[in-house]
Amino acid sequence: MKKTPITVARGDGIGPEIMDAVLHILEKAEAAVEPEFIEIGKDAYLEGWSTGVPDSAWESLLRTKVFLKAPITTPQGGGYKSLNVTIRSSLGLYANIRPTLSYAPHVKKIIPIWIWSLSGKMKRIYIQALSISRRRK
């Protein structure tokens, strides 16, 4: 089976522990993915990368088009721009859409509820919308 390459940033702080757990789950689920690890964030800022993202990391992100990112520190003070904002704005990703499906577990007649949470931050404007719809069988 052909594996899909994905870019993985292990992060720092609690990030590596979270990422290890996620990668373990993907492995046990036999997900057809091939992780390609990048180093971004605090250490990259301190090495002189103004965006916190070295060129090699950008190359991986643009090549794989899939990004699995753990929590990563942006240093406080010193004019550092948020790593999340940098990556989203550079790649034109201005929204985070999270579709969720929920079923009431103790109701005999189940009516699925679809919840769409859309949030995004552009410059200093933060937008959040929530849409709830019922889908009948």
Phi, psi and chi 1 to 4 in degrees:
 res  aa     phi    psi   chi1   chi2   chi3   chi4
   1 MET       -  132.4  175.6 -173.8  -67.9      -
   2 LYS   -73.6  133.5 -177.4 -179.8  176.1 -171.1
   3 LYS   -97.1  141.8  -67.7 -172.2  174.1 -172.9
   4 THR   -87.5  125.2  -58.3      -      -      -
   5 PRO   -71.7  137.2   21.7  -26.5      -      -
   6 ILE  -130.8  146.5   63.7  170.7      -      -
   7 THR   -89.7  129.7  -59.1      -      -      -
   8 VAL  -124.6  128.0  176.4      -      -      -
   9 ALA  -112.2  113.2      -      -      -      -
  10 ARG   -68.8  -23.8  -66.4  177.7   48.5   78.6
  11 GLY    79.3 -164.1      -      -      -      -
  12 ASP  -142.3 -179.3   51.8   31.9      -      -
  13 GLY    62.3 -121.5      -      -      -      -
  14 ILE   -83.9   -5.8   63.7  168.7      -      -
  15 GLY   -53.8  -51.6      -      -      -      -
  16 PRO   -59.0  -38.2  -27.3   36.4      -      -
  17 GLU   -65.7  -42.5 -175.9  177.8  -11.4      -
  18 ILE   -64.7  -45.5  -67.8  170.0      -      -
  19 MET   -64.8  -38.9 -172.2   56.0   70.3      -
  20 ASP   -58.2  -42.9  -73.6  -13.4      -      -
  21 ALA   -64.7  -43.7      -      -      -      -
  22 VAL   -63.6  -45.4  169.4      -      -      -
  23 LEU   -65.5  -33.7  -67.0  172.4      -      -
  24 HIS   -64.1  -43.8  179.8   73.6      -      -
  25 ILE   -62.2  -45.5  -68.9  166.7      -      -
  26 LEU   -61.3  -39.2  -69.0  173.9      -      -
  27 GLU   -65.1  -47.2  178.7 -174.2  -22.6      -
  28 LYS   -66.9  -29.0  -67.0  -59.9  179.7 -172.8
  29 ALA   -81.3   -1.0      -      -      -      -
  30 GLU    55.9   39.5  -62.3  179.6    1.5      -
  31 ALA   -64.7  135.1      -      -      -      -
  32 ALA   -83.8   65.9      -      -      -      -
  33 VAL  -124.9  149.6  -64.1      -      -      -
  34 GLU  -122.7   98.8 -175.1   66.0   41.8      -
  35 PRO   -64.7  138.2  -18.0   29.4      -      -
  36 GLU  -122.5  110.4 -174.4  173.6  -57.4      -
  37 PHE   -84.8  138.6  -64.9   93.6      -      -
  38 ILE  -127.0  155.4   61.0  170.7      -      -
  39 GLU  -111.6  115.3  -64.3  -66.5  -33.3      -
  40 ILE  -135.1  166.6   59.8  175.8      -      -
  41 GLY   105.0 -144.7      -      -      -      -
  42 LYS   -51.4  -50.1 -175.4  178.2  178.6 -178.2
  43 ASP   -62.9  -39.0  -69.8  -20.6      -      -
  44 ALA   -65.9  -40.4      -      -      -      -
  45 TYR   -58.4  -47.4  -75.1  113.3      -      -
  46 LEU   -69.5  -21.4  -62.1  176.2      -      -
  47 GLU   -82.9   -3.7  -71.2  172.8    7.6      -
  48 GLY   107.6    0.9      -      -      -      -
  49 TRP   -79.1  109.6  -63.8   97.3      -      -
  50 SER   -62.9  -25.9   61.7      -      -      -
  51 THR   -91.2  -11.7   61.9      -      -      -
  52 GLY    81.0    4.6      -      -      -      -
  53 VAL  -128.8  108.0 -175.0      -      -      -
  54 PRO   -65.3  160.0  -16.5   27.0      -      -
  55 ASP   -55.2  -39.5  -69.8  -17.1      -      -
  56 SER   -62.8  -33.9   58.8      -      -      -
  57 ALA   -69.8  -42.0      -      -      -      -
  58 TRP   -60.4  -41.8  -77.4  118.6      -      -
  59 GLU   -60.0  -43.2  -69.8  165.4    8.9      -
  60 SER   -64.2  -46.8  177.6      -      -      -
  61 LEU   -58.3  -44.3  -72.7  166.0      -      -
  62 LEU   -70.9  -31.6  -66.1  170.5      -      -
  63 ARG   -76.2  -47.7 -176.5  176.4   54.6 -100.5
  64 THR   -80.9  -33.0   66.3      -      -      -
  65 LYS    62.4   16.0  -63.7 -178.5  174.1   62.5
  66 VAL  -134.2  129.3  178.9      -      -      -
  67 PHE  -129.9  119.5 -170.9   27.0      -      -
  68 LEU  -111.7  112.2 -172.7   56.7      -      -
  69 LYS  -124.3  129.1 -178.6 -173.4   89.3   52.4
  70 ALA   -87.3  172.2      -      -      -      -
  71 PRO   -57.0  134.3  -26.4   34.9      -      -
  72 ILE  -134.5  137.0  -63.3  174.2      -      -
  73 THR   -81.4  132.9  -58.4      -      -      -
  74 THR  -104.2  121.3  -62.1      -      -      -
  75 PRO   -55.9  142.8  -21.9   31.7      -      -
  76 GLN   -85.4  142.4  -62.8  -63.7  -51.9      -
  77 GLY    74.9  171.4      -      -      -      -
  78 GLY    78.2    6.5      -      -      -      -
  79 GLY    76.7   19.5      -      -      -      -
  80 TYR   -72.0  133.8  -63.4  106.5      -      -
  81 LYS   -87.5  144.2 -174.2  175.3  178.5 -176.9
  82 SER   -53.0  131.2  162.3      -      -      -
  83 LEU   -61.2  -42.6 -174.1   68.0      -      -
  84 ASN   -61.9  -45.1  -68.8  -30.4      -      -
  85 VAL   -64.8  -41.4  171.5      -      -      -
  86 THR   -58.7  -49.0  -63.0      -      -      -
  87 ILE   -66.7  -46.1  -69.0  170.7      -      -
  88 ARG   -62.1  -46.0  -78.0 -161.5  -32.2 -106.8
  89 SER   -70.8  -36.1   61.0      -      -      -
  90 SER   -66.1  -33.5  -63.7      -      -      -
  91 LEU   -98.4    1.7  -61.5  175.7      -      -
  92 GLY    71.8   31.8      -      -      -      -
  93 LEU  -104.7   95.4  -53.2  172.0      -      -
  94 TYR  -104.6    2.7  -63.7  105.2      -      -
  95 ALA  -136.9  150.7      -      -      -      -
  96 ASN  -121.0  105.8 -174.2    0.8      -      -
  97 ILE  -104.8  124.8  -58.0  172.1      -      -
  98 ARG  -123.2   93.4  -58.9  176.4 -166.1  147.0
  99 PRO   -76.9  137.9   25.5  -29.5      -      -
 100 THR  -136.8  145.7   -8.1      -      -      -
 101 LEU  -121.8  130.1  176.4   59.9      -      -
 102 SER  -128.1  138.0  174.7      -      -      -
 103 TYR  -120.1  137.1  -67.0   98.0      -      -
 104 ALA   -74.9  120.3      -      -      -      -
 105 PRO   -76.4  -18.7   28.0  -34.5      -      -
 106 HIS  -113.9   25.6  -55.5  -70.6      -      -
 107 VAL  -115.4  130.1  178.5      -      -      -
 108 LYS   -65.9  -42.9  -70.8 -178.2 -179.7  179.9
 109 LYS   -98.1  101.3 -170.6  174.1 -177.3  180.0
 110 ILE   -86.7  127.3  -63.4  173.9      -      -
 111 ILE  -115.6  110.4  -60.2  173.3      -      -
 112 PRO   -63.6  140.3   -5.2   12.3      -      -
 113 ILE  -112.4  123.8  -55.5  -74.3      -      -
 114 TRP   -98.7  127.2  -74.8   89.5      -      -
 115 ILE  -117.7  126.1  -59.2  173.3      -      -
 116 TRP  -113.5  116.9  -66.9   86.0      -      -
 117 SER  -107.7  122.9  174.1      -      -      -
 118 LEU  -121.6  122.1  167.9   64.8      -      -
 119 SER  -138.2  152.2   62.0      -      -      -
 120 GLY  -164.8  154.2      -      -      -      -
 121 LYS  -132.5  121.5 -176.1  173.9 -178.3  179.9
 122 MET  -124.5  122.9 -102.1  179.8   87.3      -
 123 LYS    54.0 -118.0  -62.7 -174.7  180.0  176.5
 124 ARG  -108.8   11.4  -67.3 -174.1  176.5  161.2
 125 ILE  -101.3  126.9  -58.7  169.5      -      -
 126 TYR  -113.4  127.7 -177.2   77.9      -      -
 127 ILE  -122.0  133.9  -57.4  165.8      -      -
 128 GLN  -140.3  132.7 -173.7  167.5   13.3      -
 129 ALA  -132.3  148.9      -      -      -      -
 130 LEU  -133.0  128.8  179.2   65.1      -      -
 131 SER  -122.9  128.2  171.0      -      -      -
 132 ILE  -120.2  128.1  -59.8  175.7      -      -
 133 SER  -136.0  150.6   60.3      -      -      -
 134 ARG  -100.6  136.7  -68.7 -179.6 -178.1 -104.8
 135 ARG  -118.6  117.9 -165.4 -179.2   97.9 -168.5
 136 ARG   -96.1  149.3  -61.8 -171.6 -170.9  -91.4
 137 LYS   -77.0      -  -67.3 -177.9  179.6 -180.0
